[in-house]
Amino acid sequence: MTIKMLLTAAALVAAPFTASAACDWHSEAKVSCADGTVYDSATGTCKTVSG
């Protein structure tokens, strides 16, 4: 095989991995808190609702 063919094959194999690395789907976690609490994104925890 020539170098050009090897580089092309490597690029075709690596393309899906680099595309998925740029995807934001994995950072959209769904958080469910218990009744009477809400998610506080600043602290990353569930806080009790007051008032």
mmCIF entry with sequence, helices, sheets and N, C-alpha, C, O atoms, coordinates in Angstrom:
data_MODEL
# 
_entry.id   MODEL 
# 
_entity.id                         1 
_entity.type                       polymer 
_entity.pdbx_number_of_molecules   1 
# 
_entity_poly.entity_id                      1 
_entity_poly.type                           'polypeptide(L)' 
_entity_poly.nstd_linkage                   no 
_entity_poly.nstd_monomer                   no 
_entity_poly.pdbx_seq_one_letter_code       MTIKMLLTAAALVAAPFTASAACDWHSEAKVSCADGTVYDSATGTCKTVSG 
_entity_poly.pdbx_seq_one_letter_code_can   MTIKMLLTAAALVAAPFTASAACDWHSEAKVSCADGTVYDSATGTCKTVSG 
_entity_poly.pdbx_strand_id                 A 
# 
loop_
_entity_poly_seq.entity_id 
_entity_poly_seq.num 
_entity_poly_seq.mon_id 
_entity_poly_seq.hetero 
1 1  MET n 
1 2  THR n 
1 3  ILE n 
1 4  LYS n 
1 5  MET n 
1 6  LEU n 
1 7  LEU n 
1 8  THR n 
1 9  ALA n 
1 10 ALA n 
1 11 ALA n 
1 12 LEU n 
1 13 VAL n 
1 14 ALA n 
1 15 ALA n 
1 16 PRO n 
1 17 PHE n 
1 18 THR n 
1 19 ALA n 
1 20 SER n 
1 21 ALA n 
1 22 ALA n 
1 23 CYS n 
1 24 ASP n 
1 25 TRP n 
1 26 HIS n 
1 27 SER n 
1 28 GLU n 
1 29 ALA n 
1 30 LYS n 
1 31 VAL n 
1 32 SER n 
1 33 CYS n 
1 34 ALA n 
1 35 ASP n 
1 36 GLY n 
1 37 THR n 
1 38 VAL n 
1 39 TYR n 
1 40 ASP n 
1 41 SER n 
1 42 ALA n 
1 43 THR n 
1 44 GLY n 
1 45 THR n 
1 46 CYS n 
1 47 LYS n 
1 48 THR n 
1 49 VAL n 
1 50 SER n 
1 51 GLY n 
# 
_struct_asym.id          A 
_struct_asym.entity_id   1 
# 
loop_
_struct_conf.conf_type_id 
_struct_conf.id 
_struct_conf.pdbx_PDB_helix_id 
_struct_conf.beg_label_comp_id 
_struct_conf.beg_label_asym_id 
_struct_conf.beg_label_seq_id 
_struct_conf.pdbx_beg_PDB_ins_code 
_struct_conf.end_label_comp_id 
_struct_conf.end_label_asym_id 
_struct_conf.end_label_seq_id 
_struct_conf.pdbx_end_PDB_ins_code 
_struct_conf.beg_auth_comp_id 
_struct_conf.beg_auth_asym_id 
_struct_conf.beg_auth_seq_id 
_struct_conf.end_auth_comp_id 
_struct_conf.end_auth_asym_id 
_struct_conf.end_auth_seq_id 
_struct_conf.pdbx_PDB_helix_class 
_struct_conf.details 
_struct_conf.pdbx_PDB_helix_length 
HELX_P HELX_P1 AA1 ILE A 3  ? ALA A 21 ? ILE A 3  ALA A 21 1 ? 19 
HELX_P HELX_P2 AA2 TRP A 25 ? SER A 27 ? TRP A 25 SER A 27 5 ? 3  
# 
_struct_conf_type.id          HELX_P 
_struct_conf_type.criteria    ? 
_struct_conf_type.reference   ? 
# 
_struct_sheet.id               AA1 
_struct_sheet.type             ? 
_struct_sheet.number_strands   2 
_struct_sheet.details          ? 
# 
_struct_sheet_order.sheet_id     AA1 
_struct_sheet_order.range_id_1   1 
_struct_sheet_order.range_id_2   2 
_struct_sheet_order.offset       ? 
_struct_sheet_order.sense        anti-parallel 
# 
loop_
_struct_sheet_range.sheet_id 
_struct_sheet_range.id 
_struct_sheet_range.beg_label_comp_id 
_struct_sheet_range.beg_label_asym_id 
_struct_sheet_range.beg_label_seq_id 
_struct_sheet_range.pdbx_beg_PDB_ins_code 
_struct_sheet_range.end_label_comp_id 
_struct_sheet_range.end_label_asym_id 
_struct_sheet_range.end_label_seq_id 
_struct_sheet_range.pdbx_end_PDB_ins_code 
_struct_sheet_range.beg_auth_comp_id 
_struct_sheet_range.beg_auth_asym_id 
_struct_sheet_range.beg_auth_seq_id 
_struct_sheet_range.end_auth_comp_id 
_struct_sheet_range.end_auth_asym_id 
_struct_sheet_range.end_auth_seq_id 
AA1 1 THR A 37 ? ASP A 40 ? THR A 37 ASP A 40 
AA1 2 THR A 45 ? THR A 48 ? THR A 45 THR A 48 
# 
loop_
_atom_site.group_PDB 
_atom_site.id 
_atom_site.type_symbol 
_atom_site.label_atom_id 
_atom_site.label_alt_id 
_atom_site.label_comp_id 
_atom_site.label_asym_id 
_atom_site.label_entity_id 
_atom_site.label_seq_id 
_atom_site.pdbx_PDB_ins_code 
_atom_site.Cartn_x 
_atom_site.Cartn_y 
_atom_site.Cartn_z 
_atom_site.occupancy 
_atom_site.B_iso_or_equiv 
_atom_site.pdbx_formal_charge 
_atom_site.auth_seq_id 
_atom_site.auth_comp_id 
_atom_site.auth_asym_id 
_atom_site.auth_atom_id 
_atom_site.pdbx_PDB_model_num 
ATOM 1   N N  . MET A 1 1  ? 0.836   -1.189 0.000  1.00 0.00 ? 1  MET A N  1 
ATOM 2   C CA . MET A 1 1  ? 0.000   0.000  0.000  1.00 0.00 ? 1  MET A CA 1 
ATOM 3   C C  . MET A 1 1  ? 0.874   1.243  0.000  1.00 0.00 ? 1  MET A C  1 
ATOM 4   O O  . MET A 1 1  ? 1.984   1.252  0.532  1.00 0.00 ? 1  MET A O  1 
ATOM 5   N N  . THR A 1 2  ? 0.357   2.257  -0.593 1.00 0.00 ? 2  THR A N  1 
ATOM 6   C CA . THR A 1 2  ? 1.123   3.492  -0.621 1.00 0.00 ? 2  THR A CA 1 
ATOM 7   C C  . THR A 1 2  ? 0.795   4.330  0.600  1.00 0.00 ? 2  THR A C  1 
ATOM 8   O O  . THR A 1 2  ? -0.204  4.095  1.279  1.00 0.00 ? 2  THR A O  1 
ATOM 9   N N  . ILE A 1 3  ? 1.626   5.286  0.865  1.00 0.00 ? 3  ILE A N  1 
ATOM 10  C CA . ILE A 1 3  ? 1.431   6.198  1.991  1.00 0.00 ? 3  ILE A CA 1 
ATOM 11  C C  . ILE A 1 3  ? 0.111   6.954  1.837  1.00 0.00 ? 3  ILE A C  1 
ATOM 12  O O  . ILE A 1 3  ? -0.621  7.139  2.809  1.00 0.00 ? 3  ILE A O  1 
ATOM 13  N N  . LYS A 1 4  ? -0.182  7.380  0.637  1.00 0.00 ? 4  LYS A N  1 
ATOM 14  C CA . LYS A 1 4  ? -1.419  8.131  0.390  1.00 0.00 ? 4  LYS A CA 1 
ATOM 15  C C  . LYS A 1 4  ? -2.645  7.290  0.750  1.00 0.00 ? 4  LYS A C  1 
ATOM 16  O O  . LYS A 1 4  ? -3.592  7.793  1.354  1.00 0.00 ? 4  LYS A O  1 
ATOM 17  N N  . MET A 1 5  ? -2.623  6.023  0.381  1.00 0.00 ? 5  MET A N  1 
ATOM 18  C CA . MET A 1 5  ? -3.744  5.150  0.679  1.00 0.00 ? 5  MET A CA 1 
ATOM 19  C C  . MET A 1 5  ? -3.859  4.903  2.181  1.00 0.00 ? 5  MET A C  1 
ATOM 20  O O  . MET A 1 5  ? -4.969  4.864  2.712  1.00 0.00 ? 5  MET A O  1 
ATOM 21  N N  . LEU A 1 6  ? -2.747  4.739  2.867  1.00 0.00 ? 6  LEU A N  1 
ATOM 22  C CA . LEU A 1 6  ? -2.764  4.531  4.315  1.00 0.00 ? 6  LEU A CA 1 
ATOM 23  C C  . LEU A 1 6  ? -3.297  5.763  5.045  1.00 0.00 ? 6  LEU A C  1 
ATOM 24  O O  . LEU A 1 6  ? -4.076  5.631  5.990  1.00 0.00 ? 6  LEU A O  1 
ATOM 25  N N  . LEU A 1 7  ? -2.893  6.939  4.624  1.00 0.00 ? 7  LEU A N  1 
ATOM 26  C CA . LEU A 1 7  ? -3.384  8.169  5.243  1.00 0.00 ? 7  LEU A CA 1 
ATOM 27  C C  . LEU A 1 7  ? -4.883  8.355  5.011  1.00 0.00 ? 7  LEU A C  1 
ATOM 28  O O  . LEU A 1 7  ? -5.604  8.796  5.906  1.00 0.00 ? 7  LEU A O  1 
ATOM 29  N N  . THR A 1 8  ? -5.341  8.025  3.827  1.00 0.00 ? 8  THR A N  1 
ATOM 30  C CA . THR A 1 8  ? -6.768  8.123  3.530  1.00 0.00 ? 8  THR A CA 1 
ATOM 31  C C  . THR A 1 8  ? -7.562  7.151  4.390  1.00 0.00 ? 8  THR A C  1 
ATOM 32  O O  . THR A 1 8  ? -8.610  7.511  4.925  1.00 0.00 ? 8  THR A O  1 
ATOM 33  N N  . ALA A 1 9  ? -7.078  5.940  4.524  1.00 0.00 ? 9  ALA A N  1 
ATOM 34  C CA . ALA A 1 9  ? -7.760  4.940  5.348  1.00 0.00 ? 9  ALA A CA 1 
ATOM 35  C C  . ALA A 1 9  ? -7.791  5.386  6.812  1.00 0.00 ? 9  ALA A C  1 
ATOM 36  O O  . ALA A 1 9  ? -8.807  5.222  7.487  1.00 0.00 ? 9  ALA A O  1 
ATOM 37  N N  . ALA A 1 10 ? -6.702  5.940  7.298  1.00 0.00 ? 10 ALA A N  1 
ATOM 38  C CA . ALA A 1 10 ? -6.646  6.415  8.680  1.00 0.00 ? 10 ALA A CA 1 
ATOM 39  C C  . ALA A 1 10 ? -7.633  7.561  8.904  1.00 0.00 ? 10 ALA A C  1 
ATOM 40  O O  . ALA A 1 10 ? -8.285  7.622  9.947  1.00 0.00 ? 10 ALA A O  1 
ATOM 41  N N  . ALA A 1 11 ? -7.745  8.455  7.946  1.00 0.00 ? 11 ALA A N  1 
ATOM 42  C CA . ALA A 1 11 ? -8.679  9.573  8.061  1.00 0.00 ? 11 ALA A CA 1 
ATOM 43  C C  . ALA A 1 11 ? -10.125 9.082  8.070  1.00 0.00 ? 11 ALA A C  1 
ATOM 44  O O  . ALA A 1 11 ? -10.953 9.602  8.818  1.00 0.00 ? 11 ALA A O  1 
ATOM 45  N N  . LEU A 1 12 ? -10.427 8.095  7.254  1.00 0.00 ? 12 LEU A N  1 
ATOM 46  C CA . LEU A 1 12 ? -11.785 7.548  7.207  1.00 0.00 ? 12 LEU A CA 1 
ATOM 47  C C  . LEU A 1 12 ? -12.144 6.808  8.494  1.00 0.00 ? 12 LEU A C  1 
ATOM 48  O O  . LEU A 1 12 ? -13.299 6.823  8.918  1.00 0.00 ? 12 LEU A O  1 
ATOM 49  N N  . VAL A 1 13 ? -11.179 6.174  9.101  1.00 0.00 ? 13 VAL A N  1 
ATOM 50  C CA . VAL A 1 13 ? -11.421 5.469  10.355 1.00 0.00 ? 13 VAL A CA 1 
ATOM 51  C C  . VAL A 1 13 ? -11.579 6.463  11.503 1.00 0.00 ? 13 VAL A C  1 
ATOM 52  O O  . VAL A 1 13 ? -12.413 6.253  12.384 1.00 0.00 ? 13 VAL A O  1 
ATOM 53  N N  . ALA A 1 14 ? -10.800 7.535  11.510 1.00 0.00 ? 14 ALA A N  1 
ATOM 54  C CA . ALA A 1 14 ? -10.818 8.500  12.607 1.00 0.00 ? 14 ALA A CA 1 
ATOM 55  C C  . ALA A 1 14 ? -11.974 9.493  12.530 1.00 0.00 ? 14 ALA A C  1 
ATOM 56  O O  . ALA A 1 14 ? -12.327 10.083 13.552 1.00 0.00 ? 14 ALA A O  1 
ATOM 57  N N  . ALA A 1 15 ? -12.569 9.698  11.379 1.00 0.00 ? 15 ALA A N  1 
ATOM 58  C CA . ALA A 1 15 ? -13.613 10.712 11.198 1.00 0.00 ? 15 ALA A CA 1 
ATOM 59  C C  . ALA A 1 15 ? -14.801 10.551 12.146 1.00 0.00 ? 15 ALA A C  1 
ATOM 60  O O  . ALA A 1 15 ? -15.204 11.541 12.756 1.00 0.00 ? 15 ALA A O  1 
ATOM 61  N N  . PRO A 1 16 ? -15.375 9.378  12.302 1.00 0.00 ? 16 PRO A N  1 
ATOM 62  C CA . PRO A 1 16 ? -16.523 9.259  13.218 1.00 0.00 ? 16 PRO A CA 1 
ATOM 63  C C  . PRO A 1 16 ? -16.175 9.576  14.669 1.00 0.00 ? 16 PRO A C  1 
ATOM 64  O O  . PRO A 1 16 ? -17.002 10.113 15.406 1.00 0.00 ? 16 PRO A O  1 
ATOM 65  N N  . PHE A 1 17 ? -14.963 9.247  15.075 1.00 0.00 ? 17 PHE A N  1 
ATOM 66  C CA . PHE A 1 17 ? -14.559 9.508  16.456 1.00 0.00 ? 17 PHE A CA 1 
ATOM 67  C C  . PHE A 1 17 ? -14.381 10.994 16.711 1.00 0.00 ? 17 PHE A C  1 
ATOM 68  O O  . PHE A 1 17 ? -14.750 11.486 17.778 1.00 0.00 ? 17 PHE A O  1 
ATOM 69  N N  . THR A 1 18 ? -13.830 11.707 15.762 1.00 0.00 ? 18 THR A N  1 
ATOM 70  C CA . THR A 1 18 ? -13.650 13.147 15.953 1.00 0.00 ? 18 THR A CA 1 
ATOM 71  C C  . THR A 1 18 ? -14.993 13.871 15.867 1.00 0.00 ? 18 THR A C  1 
ATOM 72  O O  . THR A 1 18 ? -15.185 14.887 16.535 1.00 0.00 ? 18 THR A O  1 
ATOM 73  N N  . ALA A 1 19 ? -15.907 13.375 15.070 1.00 0.00 ? 19 ALA A N  1 
ATOM 74  C CA . ALA A 1 19 ? -17.227 13.999 14.976 1.00 0.00 ? 19 ALA A CA 1 
ATOM 75  C C  . ALA A 1 19 ? -17.999 13.805 16.272 1.00 0.00 ? 19 ALA A C  1 
ATOM 76  O O  . ALA A 1 19 ? -18.676 14.728 16.726 1.00 0.00 ? 19 ALA A O  1 
ATOM 77  N N  . SER A 1 20 ? -17.913 12.640 16.870 1.00 0.00 ? 20 SER A N  1 
ATOM 78  C CA . SER A 1 20 ? -18.639 12.401 18.118 1.00 0.00 ? 20 SER A CA 1 
ATOM 79  C C  . SER A 1 20 ? -18.006 13.141 19.280 1.00 0.00 ? 20 SER A C  1 
ATOM 80  O O  . SER A 1 20 ? -18.697 13.441 20.253 1.00 0.00 ? 20 SER A O  1 
ATOM 81  N N  . ALA A 1 21 ? -16.728 13.444 19.216 1.00 0.00 ? 21 ALA A N  1 
ATOM 82  C CA . ALA A 1 21 ? -16.081 14.198 20.285 1.00 0.00 ? 21 ALA A CA 1 
ATOM 83  C C  . ALA A 1 21 ? -16.592 15.626 20.331 1.00 0.00 ? 21 ALA A C  1 
ATOM 84  O O  . ALA A 1 21 ? -16.589 16.241 21.398 1.00 0.00 ? 21 ALA A O  1 
ATOM 85  N N  . ALA A 1 22 ? -17.026 16.164 19.218 1.00 0.00 ? 22 ALA A N  1 
ATOM 86  C CA . ALA A 1 22 ? -17.529 17.528 19.165 1.00 0.00 ? 22 ALA A CA 1 
ATOM 87  C C  . ALA A 1 22 ? -19.016 17.613 19.481 1.00 0.00 ? 22 ALA A C  1 
ATOM 88  O O  . ALA A 1 22 ? -19.573 18.709 19.544 1.00 0.00 ? 22 ALA A O  1 
ATOM 89  N N  . CYS A 1 23 ? -19.651 16.494 19.674 1.00 0.00 ? 23 CYS A N  1 
ATOM 90  C CA . CYS A 1 23 ? -21.089 16.457 19.928 1.00 0.00 ? 23 CYS A CA 1 
ATOM 91  C C  . CYS A 1 23 ? -21.391 16.795 21.385 1.00 0.00 ? 23 CYS A C  1 
ATOM 92  O O  . CYS A 1 23 ? -20.649 16.399 22.284 1.00 0.00 ? 23 CYS A O  1 
ATOM 93  N N  . ASP A 1 24 ? -22.475 17.525 21.616 1.00 0.00 ? 24 ASP A N  1 
ATOM 94  C CA . ASP A 1 24 ? -22.829 17.926 22.968 1.00 0.00 ? 24 ASP A CA 1 
ATOM 95  C C  . ASP A 1 24 ? -23.881 17.038 23.612 1.00 0.00 ? 24 ASP A C  1 
ATOM 96  O O  . ASP A 1 24 ? -24.321 17.336 24.723 1.00 0.00 ? 24 ASP A O  1 
ATOM 97  N N  . TRP A 1 25 ? -24.300 15.968 22.966 1.00 0.00 ? 25 TRP A N  1 
ATOM 98  C CA . TRP A 1 25 ? -25.364 15.142 23.528 1.00 0.00 ? 25 TRP A CA 1 
ATOM 99  C C  . TRP A 1 25 ? -24.972 14.525 24.852 1.00 0.00 ? 25 TRP A C  1 
ATOM 100 O O  . TRP A 1 25 ? -25.830 14.322 25.711 1.00 0.00 ? 25 TRP A O  1 
ATOM 101 N N  . HIS A 1 26 ? -23.699 14.222 25.040 1.00 0.00 ? 26 HIS A N  1 
ATOM 102 C CA . HIS A 1 26 ? -23.276 13.555 26.256 1.00 0.00 ? 26 HIS A CA 1 
ATOM 103 C C  . HIS A 1 26 ? -23.220 14.479 27.465 1.00 0.00 ? 26 HIS A C  1 
ATOM 104 O O  . HIS A 1 26 ? -23.128 13.997 28.594 1.00 0.00 ? 26 HIS A O  1 
ATOM 105 N N  . SER A 1 27 ? -23.272 15.786 27.263 1.00 0.00 ? 27 SER A N  1 
ATOM 106 C CA . SER A 1 27 ? -23.211 16.712 28.389 1.00 0.00 ? 27 SER A CA 1 
ATOM 107 C C  . SER A 1 27 ? -24.594 17.152 28.853 1.00 0.00 ? 27 SER A C  1 
ATOM 108 O O  . SER A 1 27 ? -24.702 17.976 29.761 1.00 0.00 ? 27 SER A O  1 
ATOM 109 N N  . GLU A 1 28 ? -25.639 16.625 28.256 1.00 0.00 ? 28 GLU A N  1 
ATOM 110 C CA . GLU A 1 28 ? -26.991 17.005 28.630 1.00 0.00 ? 28 GLU A CA 1 
ATOM 111 C C  . GLU A 1 28 ? -27.594 15.948 29.555 1.00 0.00 ? 28 GLU A C  1 
ATOM 112 O O  . GLU A 1 28 ? -28.491 15.201 29.166 1.00 0.00 ? 28 GLU A O  1 
ATOM 113 N N  . ALA A 1 29 ? -27.090 15.903 30.768 1.00 0.00 ? 29 ALA A N  1 
ATOM 114 C CA . ALA A 1 29 ? -27.593 14.934 31.728 1.00 0.00 ? 29 ALA A CA 1 
ATOM 115 C C  . ALA A 1 29 ? -28.914 15.419 32.315 1.00 0.00 ? 29 ALA A C  1 
ATOM 116 O O  . ALA A 1 29 ? -29.095 16.608 32.573 1.00 0.00 ? 29 ALA A O  1 
ATOM 117 N N  . LYS A 1 30 ? -29.817 14.495 32.517 1.00 0.00 ? 30 LYS A N  1 
ATOM 118 C CA . LYS A 1 30 ? -31.103 14.810 33.125 1.00 0.00 ? 30 LYS A CA 1 
ATOM 119 C C  . LYS A 1 30 ? -31.005 14.520 34.614 1.00 0.00 ? 30 LYS A C  1 
ATOM 120 O O  . LYS A 1 30 ? -30.644 13.415 35.020 1.00 0.00 ? 30 LYS A O  1 
ATOM 121 N N  . VAL A 1 31 ? -31.327 15.517 35.421 1.00 0.00 ? 31 VAL A N  1 
ATOM 122 C CA . VAL A 1 31 ? -31.269 15.367 36.859 1.00 0.00 ? 31 VAL A CA 1 
ATOM 123 C C  . VAL A 1 31 ? -32.688 15.403 37.408 1.00 0.00 ? 31 VAL A C  1 
ATOM 124 O O  . VAL A 1 31 ? -33.468 16.292 37.069 1.00 0.00 ? 31 VAL A O  1 
ATOM 125 N N  . SER A 1 32 ? -33.013 14.456 38.237 1.00 0.00 ? 32 SER A N  1 
ATOM 126 C CA . SER A 1 32 ? -34.326 14.476 38.873 1.00 0.00 ? 32 SER A CA 1 
ATOM 127 C C  . SER A 1 32 ? -34.112 14.572 40.378 1.00 0.00 ? 32 SER A C  1 
ATOM 128 O O  . SER A 1 32 ? -33.359 13.801 40.972 1.00 0.00 ? 32 SER A O  1 
ATOM 129 N N  . CYS A 1 33 ? -34.788 15.528 40.965 1.00 0.00 ? 33 CYS A N  1 
ATOM 130 C CA . CYS A 1 33 ? -34.704 15.753 42.399 1.00 0.00 ? 33 CYS A CA 1 
ATOM 131 C C  . CYS A 1 33 ? -35.978 15.246 43.058 1.00 0.00 ? 33 CYS A C  1 
ATOM 132 O O  . CYS A 1 33 ? -37.004 15.073 42.401 1.00 0.00 ? 33 CYS A O  1 
ATOM 133 N N  . ALA A 1 34 ? -35.900 15.015 44.337 1.00 0.00 ? 34 ALA A N  1 
ATOM 134 C CA . ALA A 1 34 ? -37.060 14.555 45.094 1.00 0.00 ? 34 ALA A CA 1 
ATOM 135 C C  . ALA A 1 34 ? -38.125 15.647 45.144 1.00 0.00 ? 34 ALA A C  1 
ATOM 136 O O  . ALA A 1 34 ? -37.838 16.816 44.886 1.00 0.00 ? 34 ALA A O  1 
ATOM 137 N N  . ASP A 1 35 ? -39.353 15.259 45.476 1.00 0.00 ? 35 ASP A N  1 
ATOM 138 C CA . ASP A 1 35 ? -40.437 16.229 45.605 1.00 0.00 ? 35 ASP A CA 1 
ATOM 139 C C  . ASP A 1 35 ? -40.065 17.287 46.643 1.00 0.00 ? 35 ASP A C  1 
ATOM 140 O O  . ASP A 1 35 ? -39.523 16.974 47.703 1.00 0.00 ? 35 ASP A O  1 
ATOM 141 N N  . GLY A 1 36 ? -40.364 18.535 46.318 1.00 0.00 ? 36 GLY A N  1 
ATOM 142 C CA . GLY A 1 36 ? -40.064 19.639 47.227 1.00 0.00 ? 36 GLY A CA 1 
ATOM 143 C C  . GLY A 1 36 ? -38.664 20.197 47.069 1.00 0.00 ? 36 GLY A C  1 
ATOM 144 O O  . GLY A 1 36 ? -38.260 21.083 47.822 1.00 0.00 ? 36 GLY A O  1 
ATOM 145 N N  . THR A 1 37 ? -37.912 19.684 46.085 1.00 0.00 ? 37 THR A N  1 
ATOM 146 C CA . THR A 1 37 ? -36.574 20.193 45.827 1.00 0.00 ? 37 THR A CA 1 
ATOM 147 C C  . THR A 1 37 ? -36.426 20.529 44.346 1.00 0.00 ? 37 THR A C  1 
ATOM 148 O O  . THR A 1 37 ? -37.165 20.021 43.503 1.00 0.00 ? 37 THR A O  1 
ATOM 149 N N  . VAL A 1 38 ? -35.469 21.384 44.050 1.00 0.00 ? 38 VAL A N  1 
ATOM 150 C CA . VAL A 1 38 ? -35.162 21.749 42.667 1.00 0.00 ? 38 VAL A CA 1 
ATOM 151 C C  . VAL A 1 38 ? -33.662 21.656 42.462 1.00 0.00 ? 38 VAL A C  1 
ATOM 152 O O  . VAL A 1 38 ? -32.884 21.761 43.410 1.00 0.00 ? 38 VAL A O  1 
ATOM 153 N N  . TYR A 1 39 ? -33.269 21.458 41.225 1.00 0.00 ? 39 TYR A N  1 
ATOM 154 C CA . TYR A 1 39 ? -31.847 21.342 40.898 1.00 0.00 ? 39 TYR A CA 1 
ATOM 155 C C  . TYR A 1 39 ? -31.202 22.715 40.844 1.00 0.00 ? 39 TYR A C  1 
ATOM 156 O O  . TYR A 1 39 ? -31.708 23.614 40.173 1.00 0.00 ? 39 TYR A O  1 
ATOM 157 N N  . ASP A 1 40 ? -30.089 22.884 41.545 1.00 0.00 ? 40 ASP A N  1 
ATOM 158 C CA . ASP A 1 40 ? -29.307 24.119 41.537 1.00 0.00 ? 40 ASP A CA 1 
ATOM 159 C C  . ASP A 1 40 ? -28.067 23.867 40.692 1.00 0.00 ? 40 ASP A C  1 
ATOM 160 O O  . ASP A 1 40 ? -27.149 23.167 41.120 1.00 0.00 ? 40 ASP A O  1 
ATOM 161 N N  . SER A 1 41 ? -28.042 24.443 39.482 1.00 0.00 ? 41 SER A N  1 
ATOM 162 C CA . SER A 1 41 ? -26.928 24.182 38.567 1.00 0.00 ? 41 SER A CA 1 
ATOM 163 C C  . SER A 1 41 ? -25.621 24.784 39.065 1.00 0.00 ? 41 SER A C  1 
ATOM 164 O O  . SER A 1 41 ? -24.552 24.313 38.676 1.00 0.00 ? 41 SER A O  1 
ATOM 165 N N  . ALA A 1 42 ? -25.669 25.799 39.904 1.00 0.00 ? 42 ALA A N  1 
ATOM 166 C CA . ALA A 1 42 ? -24.444 26.421 40.411 1.00 0.00 ? 42 ALA A CA 1 
ATOM 167 C C  . ALA A 1 42 ? -23.685 25.456 41.333 1.00 0.00 ? 42 ALA A C  1 
ATOM 168 O O  . ALA A 1 42 ? -22.457 25.377 41.285 1.00 0.00 ? 42 ALA A O  1 
ATOM 169 N N  . THR A 1 43 ? -24.422 24.733 42.161 1.00 0.00 ? 43 THR A N  1 
ATOM 170 C CA . THR A 1 43 ? -23.774 23.812 43.092 1.00 0.00 ? 43 THR A CA 1 
ATOM 171 C C  . THR A 1 43 ? -23.822 22.369 42.618 1.00 0.00 ? 43 THR A C  1 
ATOM 172 O O  . THR A 1 43 ? -23.065 21.526 43.098 1.00 0.00 ? 43 THR A O  1 
ATOM 173 N N  . GLY A 1 44 ? -24.725 22.083 41.664 1.00 0.00 ? 44 GLY A N  1 
ATOM 174 C CA . GLY A 1 44 ? -24.840 20.720 41.152 1.00 0.00 ? 44 GLY A CA 1 
ATOM 175 C C  . GLY A 1 44 ? -25.588 19.800 42.102 1.00 0.00 ? 44 GLY A C  1 
ATOM 176 O O  . GLY A 1 44 ? -25.427 18.581 42.044 1.00 0.00 ? 44 GLY A O  1 
ATOM 177 N N  . THR A 1 45 ? -26.411 20.382 42.985 1.00 0.00 ? 45 THR A N  1 
ATOM 178 C CA . THR A 1 45 ? -27.164 19.588 43.941 1.00 0.00 ? 45 THR A CA 1 
ATOM 179 C C  . THR A 1 45 ? -28.623 19.982 43.923 1.00 0.00 ? 45 THR A C  1 
ATOM 180 O O  . THR A 1 45 ? -28.999 20.974 43.299 1.00 0.00 ? 45 THR A O  1 
ATOM 181 N N  . CYS A 1 46 ? -29.446 19.207 44.607 1.00 0.00 ? 46 CYS A N  1 
ATOM 182 C CA . CYS A 1 46 ? -30.863 19.531 44.762 1.00 0.00 ? 46 CYS A CA 1 
ATOM 183 C C  . CYS A 1 46 ? -31.034 20.363 46.026 1.00 0.00 ? 46 CYS A C  1 
ATOM 184 O O  . CYS A 1 46 ? -30.499 20.029 47.084 1.00 0.00 ? 46 CYS A O  1 
ATOM 185 N N  . LYS A 1 47 ? -31.779 21.439 45.903 1.00 0.00 ? 47 LYS A N  1 
ATOM 186 C CA . LYS A 1 47 ? -32.015 22.344 47.036 1.00 0.00 ? 47 LYS A CA 1 
ATOM 187 C C  . LYS A 1 47 ? -33.483 22.300 47.402 1.00 0.00 ? 47 LYS A C  1 
ATOM 188 O O  . LYS A 1 47 ? -34.343 22.137 46.537 1.00 0.00 ? 47 LYS A O  1 
ATOM 189 N N  . THR A 1 48 ? -33.770 22.447 48.693 1.00 0.00 ? 48 THR A N  1 
ATOM 190 C CA . THR A 1 48 ? -35.133 22.475 49.178 1.00 0.00 ? 48 THR A CA 1 
ATOM 191 C C  . THR A 1 48 ? -35.801 23.787 48.752 1.00 0.00 ? 48 THR A C  1 
ATOM 192 O O  . THR A 1 48 ? -35.212 24.864 48.850 1.00 0.00 ? 48 THR A O  1 
ATOM 193 N N  . VAL A 1 49 ? -37.027 23.669 48.285 1.00 0.00 ? 49 VAL A N  1 
ATOM 194 C CA . VAL A 1 49 ? -37.782 24.844 47.862 1.00 0.00 ? 49 VAL A CA 1 
ATOM 195 C C  . VAL A 1 49 ? -38.380 25.491 49.101 1.00 0.00 ? 49 VAL A C  1 
ATOM 196 O O  . VAL A 1 49 ? -39.054 24.832 49.893 1.00 0.00 ? 49 VAL A O  1 
ATOM 197 N N  . SER A 1 50 ? -38.127 26.784 49.262 1.00 0.00 ? 50 SER A N  1 
ATOM 198 C CA . SER A 1 50 ? -38.694 27.495 50.415 1.00 0.00 ? 50 SER A CA 1 
ATOM 199 C C  . SER A 1 50 ? -39.679 28.541 49.926 1.00 0.00 ? 50 SER A C  1 
ATOM 200 O O  . SER A 1 50 ? -39.504 29.131 48.860 1.00 0.00 ? 50 SER A O  1 
ATOM 201 N N  . GLY A 1 51 ? -40.712 28.760 50.716 1.00 0.00 ? 51 GLY A N  1 
ATOM 202 C CA . GLY A 1 51 ? -41.662 29.804 50.387 1.00 0.00 ? 51 GLY A CA 1 
ATOM 203 C C  . GLY A 1 51 ? -42.835 29.271 49.752 1.00 0.00 ? 51 GLY A C  1 
ATOM 204 O O  . GLY A 1 51 ? -43.746 30.023 49.406 1.00 0.00 ? 51 GLY A O  1 
# 
